[in-house]
């Protein structure tokens, strides 16, 4: 009977030892699974941040492009306005030159007519 009791105690000790080993393996397995999940989540977050950074960089580049385009358009408008102003000035100068020329011609004719009358 004592022998049987010792065998049972030995079996209980082995079973407890096996149980502790199994618990430890389960805990290690759970820990590894949790670490893998945390790593996966961190990788997803890193990829999301990369994507956000790229989107922000694209938005900033688009904003710079729009500003440059607006600047070029303003320069073009300014240049067109300057060409229009210069064209108007040239037209005005040409009109004034024509008027002066016509006045000079009239004056010469008048002087010629006066001289002809004096000679007669």
Number of C-alpha atoms within 10 A of each C-alpha: 6 7 8 9 10 11 12 12 12 12 12 12 12 12 12 12 12 12 12 12 12 12 12 12 12 12 12 12 12 12 12 12 12 12 12 12 12 12 12 12 12 12 12 12 12 12 12 12 12 12 12 12 12 12 12 12 12 12 12 12 12 12 12 12 12 12 12 12 12 12 12 12 12 12 12 12 12 12 12 12 12 12 12 12 12 12 12 12 12 12 12 12 12 12 12 12 12 12 12 12 12 12 12 12 12 12 12 12 12 12 12 12 12 12 11 10 9 8 7 6
